[in-house]
Amino acid sequence: MRKLFAIIKESLTASEGTDFTGIGVKRAIVLLSIPMVLEMAMESVFALVDIFFVSRLGKHAIATVGLTESVLTLVYSLAWGLGMGITAVVARRTGEKDGSGAARAAMQGVLVAIALGVVIAIPGIIYARDILALMGAEADVLVEGPRYMRIMLGGNIIILLLFGINAIYRGAGDAAMAMRSLMLANGMNIILCPLLIHGVGTWGGFGIMGAAMATTIGRGTGVLYQLYHLFDGRGRISLKGMSMVLDKEVMVNILKVSAGGVIQFVLPSVSWIFLSRIVAVFGSGAVAGYTIAVRIMIFSLLPSWGVANAASTLVGQNLGAQQPDRAARSAWYCGHINMLYMVCVALLFWLTTGWLVGFFTTDPAVADYAISALRILCLGYFFYGYGMVFAQAFNGAGDTMTPTWMNAICFLLIQIPLAWFLSQVLQWGAYGAFSAVPISESILAVLSAILFQRGKWKTVKV
């Protein structure tokens, strides 16, 4: 037990000065994975806290969150895609021991996040009701839903900055800083959610709008913490004294790498929107059940993304240090760890699904959909474990286009048509849409492993 605590303590401080390209591969994975797993666990808590308190407002409130999240996945896609480009470039410069190059890449990443946030916020605020209606929202959802969506889409710049700056820290190997910023953001969200949604004393709170306010304020606090440490000049990567001006060469390099990453995540996001639209045909109960199942699923998947992000950082830094074989070993080790974790989670979900869903709803119809959806979704967890690691390994190498075209095939050509076929033609209903997810994700994971083993990613220039 003492040894375990010593490893955890080292992992939360080692990123400040450790050269992850010079220590043992397994040790490097452990030291990076622990804070990255905790970071992703903090992000997953956002999803569960919001839906936990919103569920007390009824199925229409849950449906509002679910439909809004479906649209926000496009913002998350941009954030993740931009983060991939930032992490890849910063990690490569860090591996090359080019500190000033890493800082220049970080500054350009911040500027891109701000610009994208402004572009998305304006139409999001103006057309919130139209977007919800297009998503198939019922009349009751259209009463309160637009106000929730306006706050969430209007505050998307905070999401982009939170993800983008954490990508800077991950690329530099300072995973502990990324973890701490999300811990702070989550703490604020947990405190504010019940207060702003349900009120206190004689004050009744803001209802569904309070959830959006709590989430935005919480994440905003995390961003302020990030920016303070990014500009204070004492961290592993520092922007102190740098001008916030466009560096065309560095900006183009980041955007070039990010473009594939953005498309790569937009594709499953578009697929999710179509899936939500297919499920919406079967009523708010089906949408609410699907939303609860996805939130629980996110809680299990985001920590495993921490291991995948560790693979991304190690692949990028080791390629920068001219050690491609070490980069490959790092990714495979991360894949094995992730697979074991995901299989354990799948078994746990099958045994406790009813109990887990009971935390979020007492409506029998909603619970039935949620239980079935969660059990169906976790059937592909064995493959998810490897698939997400290899995707991030490609991205860390700067090869964002390979996962992009694989996503195009598996989500646009397989998942969406399959969901429609199973739900409408075979008349499986919403359960058909649920079943399309593990099938397409498993195919994607197998294809990723085959292409990663071929090794063309080792020659990509960033």
Buried (B, 14 or more C-beta within 10 A) or exposed (E): EEEEEEBBEBBBEBBEEBEBBEEEBEBBBBBBBBBBBBBBBBBBBBBBBBBBBBBEBBBBBBBBBBBBBBBBBBBBBBBBBBBBBBBBBBBBBBBBEBBEBBBBBBBBBBBBBBEBBEEBBEEBBEBBBEBBBEBBBBEBBBBBBBBBBBBBBBBBBBBBBBBBBBBBBBBBBBBBBBBBBBBBBBBBBBEBBBBBBBBEEEEEBBBBBBBBBBBBBBBBBBBBBBBEBBBEEEBBBBBEEBEEEEBEEBBEBBBBBBBBBBBBBBBBBBBBBBBBBBBBBBBBBBBBBBBBBBBBBBBBBBBBBBBBBBBBBBBBBBBBBEBBEBBBBBBBBBBEBBBEBBBEBBEEBEEEBEEBBEEBBEBEBBBBBBBBBBBBBBBBBBBBBBBBBBBBBBBBBBBBBBBBEBBBBBBBEBBBEBBBEBBBEEEBBBBBBBBBBBBBBBBBBEBBBEBBEEEEBBEBEB
